[in-house]
Amino acid sequence: MSRHQAQGVVLTGYHSNAELIPQTGPCPPSCPSEPDRETDVLSRKTGHYTLQQNPNTQQEDKYEPSSTTNSVKPISVDASAVLGSSSAACSRSQHSSSPRHSPNTRTRRQPACQRSFSQDSLDELEMDDYWKEVEQITSSGGGGAGRPEGEVQEEEQQKVPEEGEQEEAWLAEAGLARLFDDSLAADDQDQEEDSAAFLSTLTRTQAAAVERRVASLHQTLLRRRNRQHLPDVRDIFRPPEKDDEPHKLRGGRENRQNATKNATTVETETELNVEVAFSEQALSYRENHQRSKVNNSLNAPDDKLPNFKLLRDKTGQTKTGDLSPLDMKKVLRLVLVEVTALFDTAGIDLKAHKAVKVKTKESGLFGVPLNTLLDQDQKRAPGTKVPFIMQRLINHIEEEGLDTEGLLRIPGAATRVKLLCQELESSFYDGTFPWKQLKQHDAASLLKLFIRELPHPLLTVEYLNAFIAVNKFPTKKQQLQALNLLVLLLPEASRDTLKALVEFFQRVIDHQANNKMTLNNVSVVIAPNIFMFKGFRSKVTEQQEFSMATSTANIVRLLIRYQNLLWTIPKFILNQVRQQNMESHRKQPKERAVRKLLKKITTDKPSERTIPEENSQGFIRVQAPQFNKVSMAVQLTEDLQAADVLTRFLSQDSSVAMKKEDLCLYEIGGNIKERCLDGETYMKDLYQLNPTAEWVIKTIQR
């Protein structure tokens, strides 16, 4: 349906063409037509809509669904028919309506349930599975199974920032509050120098994103100070002048051009260039290509998604958790600026929401904030990064076998799940819960309940809209780049929990030949559980809910398919961190440097260097103080990798009773604080990048 055809009507119900087409073949011309059926049929795969005139065509146009499966609205589901067994999963109710139960329902002939597992047949039913999941969530009251009777949990509140508040919060989060509040400049000289070093590393598009928000905030502050001032129309439409740029951002302009030199590097469609800022690549794409329409349909088979891979980096890949907290803090500041620049370059306007604090449970399992869960779990096992209850549910599902047909799609009985949830709350930590009696579909339902019962969305209120808006990028590559940055921006608890989930979902998909759960199937079933946080359906219109259906499923699809790439820190970000560290060292006051040197001389032990001076340029000295080994001389060759260093260390010291997988060679000092090296890191190339670093073998600190 074209955009112009959709004006003036509102979608009130969806009826699958799978019901209208007889199982034995096409309907002959003599078949009587239904009197109440509209003639607007989209396709065999998407069914047709019932239409009625809409008095507010402007609102309809704003949230107009596309002609792809993004617009599919399903038959309502009789929950009692779904809860019983696997064979009931395909049953349909006698009344077809919208997910919100539009009154315009009609009685239809019940079709035979024949779920085929070819990709073509899945297209007919996969979005129906999405709405069936929504129906199941709604019929169970949106969750709350673990709460005592009468207890109502507060809904997560979203607050639209006031004028200027969003820009002010953004600059503060990026560590650039001094750009709009001069009173902070004199408070901490170190912070002032840190901001200057940070700004000096920004690329052209990153600097433009900062400048845009500083200018917007300045205009807002001026309006606040003089509400009665009437601007001259010539000032409003005056073209911007170069001299209007904030003076504090000009210092690093000469360094920003270097990041764009390789933006047009020739690369195949499946290669991800992580050496050039994503926003610079998007700018190059915009300048050299016409914007193409994004197709977010799930019709493409799972194996037709591009097989993206990272361009080979001889200095090694860096995952979340590989860096020290100090360097990771710098990474997050840079990622915030970069993702904003990327959205700006693509012309995607984000209206960020601000989370309002709500009263939450301080103990328990379901409906408890992630940080609270991890705090109570870390008291039992320090270093825990994923809640015990989620780990145990996933383990139980896998112990029962991942070949069960309809796993994750077929729900457990609602009353039984509610009782199980309450029993888990009371006996999980005591170790008395009867896991052997827990059915697999019930365990999967408990896992989904745990996700959607979180009092704060797993993807956070702040970034939830940004995740959904990823679908607006013109290419799959840019969508993947945006997702990569957004995943890095998530709080650590959310990022680690999400990673554990998508890894589990991939293991389910690996058994699709038996469980019939493809990437598409898993995505459409899981999407409502991740994106429908507390009170979600009361905050969006029906048209918005339609539009979000395929969009959210597509985001989950990308998160699962490209999980090996999304938790990687792009090299250009790491290079900016290195440059920022070097700039900070240069700007360090001389007297402070002298004091630090004197302290180092008096406290450090003499270095035991046994390598001859003539060979020092061709060797690195690897230390392992954790294992009482003073040092080990390693000769640098073109093929020497970090994994080779670990192998040599273990072969020379038989007293180390540890596996190679539990050890890591760390790059410490120089232009980085601390970094756990990828096993495929070429040591000579990294040495040339950071010649003053120390090399230390330690157990993996993750």
N, C-alpha and C positions, 0 to 999 in steps of 0.2 A: 504494500500500500504506500503510495507516495505521500509526501508531506502535505501536498495540496489536497489530496483526496481525504486526508484524515481530519481536516478542519471542519468544525461544526458538528462533530459527532463524539460520543463518548462510548468506550468499550464497556459493555455490561456483563458479558459472559463469553466463555470460550467453549467450543464444542469440537472435540477431536474428530477429524475426518476418518480416523481409523474405525470409528463406530458407524459412519455413514457408508463406508465401502464394504460390501459383503465379502465374506471370507473366500467365497468361491470364484470371485471375479468381479469385473466392473458391472455396475447396475445398468440393465438395458434401458432403452429410451421409454419403454412402456411403464417403468416404475413410477408410481405417483410421487409427486414432490410434496414435502412437508409445507403446510400453509404458513407456519410461523418461521420458516427458515429464510434467512437473508441470503442474497445471491453473492455476497462478497466472500469468495473462497480463496484463501491465500495459496495453499498448496496441500498436497497429500500429507506432508510431514507436519504441517503446523495447524491444520484444521481451519476453522473459520470463527469469526466473531459475530456476536449480535450487536447491533448498533442502535443508538437512539440520539436524537438531536441534543446537542450540548449548548446551552445558552451562553456559556462563557468560553468562546473559541480561543481566546488568548491563553487561558490556563491550559486548555487541551493541547495547544501547540507547544507549550513549554515542556510538557512531559509526554510528548508523543512517542509511543513505542515504535520500534523499527519493524520492518517486514520480515526480519529473521526470527529465529526461535526466541530471541530476546523478548518478544511480545506474547509468547505462548502463555495462556492462562488455563489451568487444568480443570478437569472434572473434580468436584469435591469428593472426598474419600470417606467412606464409612469406617471409622476407626476400629470398631469392634470386629469388622471383617478382616482387618489387617493384623490385629494383635495375636490371632490364634496360632497360625502356622505359616510355613513357607509357601504352601500352595495358595493361601489366601492373599498373598501380597499383590496380586494383579487385579483383585476385584474392584469394581467401580460401584458407586452408589447409584440409585435410580434417578437422582436429580443432578443436573449439571448446573454449576454456578461458579461465580468468581470465588477466590479464596476468602473473601470477606462476606460470603453468602449474600450475594445480590438477590433481591426479591424476584427478579426476572428469571425464575427457574422454570424448567419444563421437564416433563416426563419423557424419558427416552428409552428405547429398547436396549436391554442389557446385552452387550456383546460377549462373545466367547473370549476367555482370557488365553491368549497365545503369545507369550513373551518370547520373541525370537532374539537370539544373541548375535545376529549379524549387525554390523554397524548401521545399515540402512534402517532396520527395524528399531534399533535403539533410539534413533532420532525421533521416532514417534512418541516414545514414552519417557525419555530421559528428563525432560522438563516437567512432565507429570510427576516424576519422582521428587522433584524439587518441591512442588506444591503439596504433594502428599506428606512430605516431611514438615512443611509449614503447618498443614492441617493437624498432624500429630502433635506438634509443639503446642498449637493453640488448644487442642482438645484436652491436653494435660495441664492446662492453665499456665503454659509458658515455663513450666518447671516448678520449683518450690516443693519437690517431693520430700526433701529432707527436713523441712521446717515443721515445727509443731503446729497443731491445728490452731488457727486464729492468728498466727504470727505472719505479718506481712513485711517483706523486705522492701526497703526503699528502692525506688527505681534510679538508675543512673541518670543524672541530669546533664543536659547539654546547655551551655550558655553561649550565645553569640556575642563575641567581644564587642565592646563599644568602640566608637570611632577613635582610631589611634591606638587602642589597647592591643590589637593584634600585632601591629608593627613594633610597639614597645616591648611586648613579650618576646617577639622573634629576635630582636636585637639583643635583649638580655640573655636569651638562651644561647645565642651565638657568641656571647662574651664581649659584645660591642656596645654595652650600655653607655660607655663614655662618649659615644658619637652623638648622643642626644642629651646627656646630662653632664655638663662640664664640672659640676661640683664633685664628681667622683674622681676626676683626673688627679687631684692633689692628695687623695687618700692613700693610694698605694702605687708607688713608682714602678714596682715590679709588674703590676697588672697593666700599667700604661705601656711599658715596654713590650709586654706579651701581646697586647692588642696591635701595636705597631708591627711586630714580627708577623702576626697572623695576617694582617692586611697586605703585607708585602708579598705574600705567597699566592694571593688570589688571582684567578684567571680573569679574562675580560668579562665573560658572562657572569661569573661569581661576583665580581666587583659591581657590575651593573645591578645585580639583585640587591646588594647591600645599599647602593646609592639610591635605588628606587624606594626602599623602605625608609631610609633616612629622610629623603626629600618629602615623602608622604607624611611622615611623623612631624616634620618641621611645619608643614602646611597646617596640619591638625592643631599643633600647639599655637600657631599664630591665630587660627580661628577661635580657639578657646580664650585667648587673651583679649581679642577684640571682636566680640560677637556682632557689634553694631556696624563694623566696617563693611561697606558695600564695594566689592571689587570692580575695577574698571574692566569692561569687556575686552579691551585691548590687552590687558594683563592676562586674561584667561586664555586667549588664543595666541599669545605671543610664542613664537617658536623657541624651544629651549636653547640656551647659550652654553658654550663650553665652560664659561667662567662660573656658571651656577652650580657646578659639581662641588660637593662637600670637600673642603680642602684636605681633610684628614685622609682621604682615600686616594690621593694622587701619588703618594710615595712609591707604590709598587707598580705603577702603570707600565714602566718599561719592562718589568719581569713578566707581565701577563701575556704579552704577545708571543712568548716562547711556547706557551701551551697550545697555540692554534696552528703552529707550523705543520704539525702532523695530523691535523683534524681531517684532512682529505686523503689520508693514507688509503691506498687501494686494499680492500679486504673483501673476502667473500661474505655472502649474506648470513652465513652461519658462524662467522668469527666475531668475537667480542673484543674490541680494542679497549683495554683498561689502562692504557698509558696516556690517553688524551681524555680530558674532562668530558663527561657525557653531555653536558650542556653545550660545549663547544662542538661536539659532533652533531648535536641536534640543530645548532645554528647553521652548520655547514649543509646539513640535509635540507633545511628550510630554504636556504639560498639556492640550492641546486635542483630541487625537486618541487613539483607542485604537490600540495597537500592532498593525499589520497584519503578516501573514505575508509574508516576503520571498520573491519568486519569482525565482530565479536561472537559470531555464531559458533555453537559447539558442534556443527554438522561435520567439521573436518575430523577424520579418524584420528585416534590418539597418536598414531605413528606418523602423521603428516605435520605435526608441529616441528618447527626447525630444530635441528640437532645442534644447538649452539655450543660453542666451545671457546675457551679463553685462548687468546694468542699466547704462545709460549713465552714465559718470562724466566730467564735463567737465574734471576735473583730470588726466585721462589714465590709461591702464593702465600697470602696472609689471611688466615681465618679469624673470625671473632673469637677472642680468648687467647690469641697468640701474642697480643701486645700487653704492655704494662698498663695499669690504670691511668697513669699520667698521659701516656701517648694515646690511649683510647679516648680520653677526654678531648684531646685535640682532634682526633678522627671525627667524633660526633659533632663538633663545632663546624668542621669543614663539610661534613655530609649534609648538615642542615642547610648551609649556604648553597651547596651544589644542587640538592634536590629542589630547592626554591628556584634556583637559576634554570634548572631543567624544565620545570613547569612554566616558568615565565617565557622561556624561549619557545615552547610549544603553544603558547597562548592559552594555557589552561589556568583559569582563575580559581583559586582555592579559598573557600570561606571556612577557615578553621574554627572549630568549636573548642570551648574551654570547659573542662570537666568541673562540675560543682561537687564539693565534698558531700557524701551521704553517709549515713550511719550504716556500718556493716558489722557482720559477726566477727568476733575476736578469736573464735576457736571453732573447731569442727572440720568438715571436709567439703561440703557443698555450700555454695554461696559465700565462700570465704575468699578475701583478696589473695592473689598469688603470693605477695610478699609475706603475708601472715602465715600462709601454709608453709612456705619455705623456711620461715623463722622457726616454726615448731618442728619441722622435719630436720633442720640443721642441728638442732639440739640433740637429736638422736644420731645423726650421721653428718658431721661437718663436711662442707663442700657440696652438699646436695643442691642441684640446679633445677630439677624437675620434681614436682610434688609426688610424694610416695603413692598417694591414692591413684594418680594417673598412671604411674609406672606399673602399679600392681594390676590395674584393669587391663592395660595393654598386654602385659605378660600373660594374664589369664586367657585373653582372647587368642593369643598365639599358641598357648599350650593346648587349647582345644582344637587347634588346626585352622589354617586360613583358607581351607578349601570349601568351607560351608557356603552354600549358595545363598546369595542375597545378604552376605555379611555387611553390616552397617546400614543396609537399606531396610531390611525387615525389622520392625521394632519388637521389643519384648512387651509382654502384657503390662498395661499401665498400672494396674493395682499392685501387681507383683513387683514392678520396678520401684514403686513408692515404698513398699515395705522393705525391700532390699536396701534402699537408700537410707532409711531410718536405722536399719540394723547395722549398716556400715558405720554410721555416725557413732553408734554406741560401742561397737566391738572391733573396729578396724585396728586401732593402735594396741588393743589388748591381745591381738593375735587369735581371737576366738571366732572370727567370722568364718562360716562354712563355705569356703571357696569351691569345694568339690561339688556342691549342690547348685552352684551358680551356672545357669544356662548361658550359652555363648551370646545369643541375641540380647539377653538381659544385660550382660556385661557391656555389649556395644552400646545399648541404650543408656546405661549408666555413664559411660565415657562421654557420650554426646551431651547428656544432662550436666555433667561436670563442666563442660566447656561453656555452655550457654547460661549456666547458673552463676558464673563468675560475676561479682558485682560491678566490675569494670570490664569492658570489652577486651578480649585478648589482643586485638589490634589497637587498642586505646581510643578513647574519645577524640583525642587530639589528631590522630592520623587516620581514623576510619574513613573519612571522606576522601582523603588523599589516596588510599588504597583503591577505593572504588573508581576514582577519577583516572587511574592508570589506564583504563580502557580507552580513554580519549586520545592517547598518543597514536600517531599515524602508522607506526610500524611495530611489529612484535619485538624487534630489537630494543626500541626505545621503551616499550612497556617493561621489558625485562630489566633494563637499566634503572628505570624508576623504582621498580620493586626491590631491586638490590639495595638502593639507597634507603628506602622506607624500612626495610627489614633491619638495617643497621641502626636506624633511629629508634627502634622499639626499645623500651626498658629491658634490661638484661633478663629479668624473670619472664617477660612475655616472649622475648626472642628465643630463649632456650626452650620454653614450653612449646612454642610453635614449631621449632625444629624437631622436637621429639614426636610431635603429632604427624608432620608431613613425612617423616621417615617411616612411621608406622603405616600411614596410608599407602606409601609406595610398596611396602611389603605385602599389603593386601592386594594391590593391583598386580603384583608379580604372580599371583595365583588366579588371575582372571579366567584362565581356561576352565577352572573348576567352579570358582565362586561367582562367575559372571559379573564381576565388578571391575569395569574398565576405568580408565582415568576419568572419562566423562561421568560415569555413574557415581563414582566416589565424590567427585567435585560437586555435583548438583545436590547430593544428600548432605554433605558436610557444610556447604555454604550457609544455609539458614542458621545452623548452630553457631557459626562463628560471627555472622553479621547481625543476627537478631538478638541484640542485647535487651536488657530489661526495659519494657515500655516502648520498644522500637515501633511496633505496629500502630501505636496510638500517636506517633509523632510524624508519620509519613502518610501521604495520600495514596489512594489505590493505584493511581497512575504511576507514582514514584515507585511503588512496590513492584509493579509490572516491569518498569525499566531496570530495576536493580536485580531482577531475578537472574538473567543470563550474565549480567556484568559481574555479580559477586561469584557466580559459579566459575566464570572464566578466571577470576583472580585466584581462586583456590586451585584451579587447574594449573596455572602457571607456577604457583608456589610449590606444588607437588612435583611437577615435571622438571623444574630447573632448580631444585633445592641445593644441588651441589655447587651452583654458582652464586646463589643469592646470599649466602652467609660468608662470602669472600669480600675482603676489603680491597677495592680497586687500587691498582698500583699508583695511579696519579694522586690519589688521596694520601697514600703512604709517602710518596715523594714530597708532597706538600708538608707533611709532618716533619720529614727529615730537613726540609728547607727551613721550616719554622724553628726547629731546634738549633740549627746552625745560626740563624739570625739572632736568636736569643743569646747564644754564646758570644756573638760579636758585640752585642749591645750591653753586655754585662760590664758594670763599672770596674775600672782597673783596681781600685782598692779592695773590692770584694773578691776579685780574682786572686789578688795577692794573699788575702787572708785564707782563701780556700787552698791555695798552693802550700802555704806554710803549715796548715793543718794536715794536709796530705803527707807532707814530708815527715812530720813528727809522729804520725799514727800508722802509716803504711809500713809493712814489712818490706825488706829489700826484695826486689824481683829476682827470681832464680832463673836467669836466662842461660841456657846451655848451648844455644844455637850459635855457631860461628858467625861472625859479622859478615863474612863474604857471602853466606848463604841466607842471611836473614830476610832478604827480599823475596825469596822463594818459599818461605815457610810461614806457617801460623802456629801459635802455641795454644793448645787446647787444654783448659783446666777442668778439673772435676773435684772441687773441694768437698762436695757432699759424700764422696766415696774415698776420701783420704788420698787421692792421687794428686800429686803436686802439679804436674803438667805433662803434656804429651806433644812432641813436635810432629807436625804434619806438613808434608811437602805439597804445595799447590800445583796442581796440574789442570789441564783444560777439562778433563773428564771427572775430576773429583767432586763428589756430591756430599751433602750433609749426612745422608744415610751411610756412606762409605766411612765417614769419620766415626760414627757410632759403632759400626761393625768392627773397625780396628780397635776401638777402645775396649769393647767387650772381649775381643780375642786376646788382648794383652793383659787384662786384669780379670782373672778367673774368680776372684773373690766377690765380684759383683753378681749377686743372685737376682738379677732383674732381666725382664725381657726387653728386647730392642724397642718394642712398641710403647713401653712405659717411659722411655727416655727421650730427651730432646736436646739438640744442640742449640744453644741460645746465643744470639747476637746481642751484646751488651755494650752500651756506651757509644761514643762517637756522635753520629747524627740520629741515634735512636736510643730510647731508654732501655728497652728490653724487648726481644722478639724471639719467639720459638720458631725455628726454621723448618720449612717444608723439607721432607726427605729428598726431594728432587732439586734442591737449591744447589747451583754450581758455585762452589766456594771461591774460586778465583774471581768470578764476575762480581760476587757480593763483596769480596775484599777490596776490589777496585772502587766500589760504590761507597764503602765505609772502611777506609784503611786503618782508622784508629780504634776500631771496636775490639772488644775482648770476646773470646769464644769459650763458653762454659757449658759443660754437660750436666744436666739436672733431670730429676724426674719431672714429668709433665705436670704443670700446674694448671689443671683445668677442672 
